[in-house]
Amino acid sequence: MKQSYLVRFATIALLSLGSVGVIGGGFFLTQAFNHRSETEIVIDNSNYQEIRHNSWSNKTQINHFPATIPLEGTDVRVIYYPGSSEYGRIFQLHMKLPEQQIKKALSEYRDIAKYKYQGGDTNDHANQKNGVPTTFLYTSDLQAETFPSTYEILVLNANNRGSSDFPWNHGDSYGVAIDKIASEIVYWAEEW
């Protein structure tokens, strides 16, 4: 009889230790995979040149961004999100410029834009006939907002990297959004 109690006790002890091992091992594995460094949004204007010249790998997408923030630029806002497994990469530079520079930028970018929209956001633009994804106004209080109707969104290029049954699932777009009335310009590049 002592032997059957000993077998039961050993069985219960082994099952308990096994359960603790599985639960504990799962916990530690989960922590190990989730403890990787979190991706952060950069909103510090002083990092602009580092992002522009070193962090964004596809230079074609950001050639239209100024090499440095112009001295006459005011109310400058930068946002950079390097991406994660769930979300794409975002880079925007938003600023006010003198009226003459805004007029010059409008003239230059209107001539080379492949797609043109008035106000709205990426969802509005992509859902139009022959539309393409663009961006949101991320540099307005750091939330994804729609561009007011006073903005011209000028897409310099957009590349569909999705499949035929799920177009635009992956891709990129870049360009400028210009508000002539407010004398503002937003340079953007996005990958998803």
C-alpha positions in Angstrom: 0.0 0.0 0.0 2.9 2.3 0.8 4.2 1.7 -2.7 0.9 2.9 -4.4 1.0 6.1 -2.3 4.6 6.6 -3.3 3.7 6.1 -7.1 0.8 8.5 -6.8 2.8 11.1 -5.0 5.7 10.8 -7.6 3.2 11.0 -10.4 1.5 14.1 -9.0 4.9 15.7 -8.2 6.2 15.1 -11.8 3.0 16.4 -13.3 3.1 19.5 -11.1 6.8 20.2 -11.9 6.1 19.6 -15.6 3.2 22.1 -15.6 5.3 24.7 -13.8 8.1 24.1 -16.3 5.8 24.5 -19.3 4.1 27.6 -17.9 7.4 29.1 -16.7 9.2 28.3 -19.9 6.4 29.8 -22.0 6.5 32.9 -19.9 10.2 33.3 -20.3 10.2 32.7 -24.0 7.4 35.2 -24.4 9.3 37.8 -22.4 12.4 37.1 -24.5 10.7 37.7 -27.8 8.7 40.7 -26.6 11.5 42.4 -24.8 13.2 43.5 -27.9 13.7 47.3 -28.1 10.5 49.1 -28.9 10.4 51.2 -32.0 10.0 54.9 -31.1 8.6 57.8 -33.0 11.2 60.6 -33.4 9.7 64.1 -33.2 12.9 66.0 -32.4 13.7 68.5 -35.2 17.4 68.4 -34.3 17.5 64.8 -35.6 16.3 65.8 -39.0 19.7 65.6 -40.8 20.5 62.3 -39.2 17.2 60.8 -40.4 17.4 62.5 -43.8 21.0 61.4 -44.5 21.4 58.1 -42.6 18.2 56.6 -41.3 16.0 56.5 -44.4 17.6 53.9 -46.6 15.7 54.5 -49.9 17.2 57.9 -50.9 15.0 58.1 -54.1 12.0 58.5 -51.8 13.5 61.5 -50.0 15.5 63.3 -52.7 12.8 66.0 -52.7 13.3 66.7 -48.9 15.6 69.7 -48.2 19.2 68.6 -47.2 18.8 70.8 -44.1 15.9 72.6 -42.6 15.8 76.1 -44.2 16.7 79.0 -41.9 13.5 80.8 -43.0 11.4 77.7 -42.1 9.2 78.3 -39.0 6.9 76.2 -37.0 9.0 73.2 -38.0 7.8 69.7 -37.1 9.5 66.4 -37.9 8.1 63.0 -37.4 10.0 59.8 -38.2 8.7 56.3 -37.5 11.3 53.6 -38.5 8.7 50.9 -38.8 7.8 47.6 -37.1 6.6 44.2 -38.1 3.0 45.6 -38.0 3.4 49.1 -39.4 5.4 50.7 -42.2 7.9 53.5 -42.1 6.9 57.2 -42.0 9.0 60.4 -42.5 7.5 63.9 -42.6 8.9 67.4 -42.5 6.3 70.1 -42.0 7.0 73.9 -41.9 5.9 77.3 -42.8 7.9 79.1 -45.5 7.8 82.6 -47.0 5.1 83.0 -49.6 7.6 83.2 -52.5 9.2 79.9 -51.6 5.7 78.2 -51.3 4.8 79.5 -54.8 8.1 78.2 -56.2 7.6 74.8 -54.6 4.0 74.6 -55.9 5.2 75.4 -59.4 8.0 72.9 -59.3 6.1 70.0 -57.7 2.9 70.4 -59.8 4.9 69.9 -62.9 6.5 66.6 -61.8 3.6 65.2 -59.7 2.2 61.9 -61.0 -1.0 62.2 -59.0 -2.7 65.3 -57.5 -5.3 65.6 -54.8 -7.0 68.4 -53.0 -7.2 67.8 -49.2 -8.1 64.4 -47.7 -5.8 61.5 -46.6 -4.4 58.3 -47.9 -7.7 56.4 -47.6 -9.6 59.1 -49.6 -6.9 59.1 -52.3 -6.4 55.4 -52.6 -10.2 54.8 -53.0 -10.5 57.2 -55.9 -10.6 55.8 -59.5 -6.9 55.2 -60.4 -6.1 56.5 -56.9 -2.9 55.7 -54.9 -2.2 55.7 -51.2 -0.5 58.9 -49.9 -0.2 59.8 -46.3 -1.9 61.4 -43.3 -1.0 64.7 -41.7 1.0 63.1 -38.9 2.8 66.4 -38.0 -0.4 68.0 -36.7 -0.5 67.2 -33.0 1.2 63.9 -33.7 -2.1 62.2 -34.7 -3.0 60.8 -38.1 -5.2 63.6 -39.4 -6.8 64.4 -42.7 -5.3 67.2 -44.7 -7.6 70.3 -44.9 -9.1 71.1 -48.3 -6.6 74.0 -48.7 -3.8 71.5 -49.1 -2.7 70.2 -52.5 -1.3 66.7 -52.2 1.3 66.2 -55.0 2.4 62.6 -55.3 5.8 62.4 -56.9 5.7 58.6 -57.0 3.8 55.6 -55.7 4.8 52.0 -56.0 2.4 49.1 -55.6 4.1 46.1 -54.1 0.9 44.2 -53.3 -0.5 41.2 -55.0 -3.1 41.2 -57.8 -5.8 40.0 -55.3 -4.7 42.5 -52.6 -3.3 45.6 -54.4 -1.5 48.2 -52.3 -1.1 45.7 -49.4 2.6 46.7 -49.6 4.1 49.7 -51.3 5.4 53.2 -50.9 4.6 56.7 -51.8 6.3 60.1 -51.5 5.7 63.7 -52.3 4.6 67.0 -50.9 1.5 68.6 -49.5 1.3 72.3 -49.9 -1.1 74.9 -48.4 -0.7 78.1 -50.3 -3.0 80.0 -48.0 -1.2 79.0 -44.8 2.2 79.1 -46.5 2.9 75.5 -45.3 4.6 72.5 -46.9 4.8 68.9 -45.8 7.4 66.6 -47.3 6.5 63.0 -46.9 7.8 59.5 -47.6 6.0 56.3 -46.5 6.6 52.6 -46.9 4.2 49.8 -45.8 
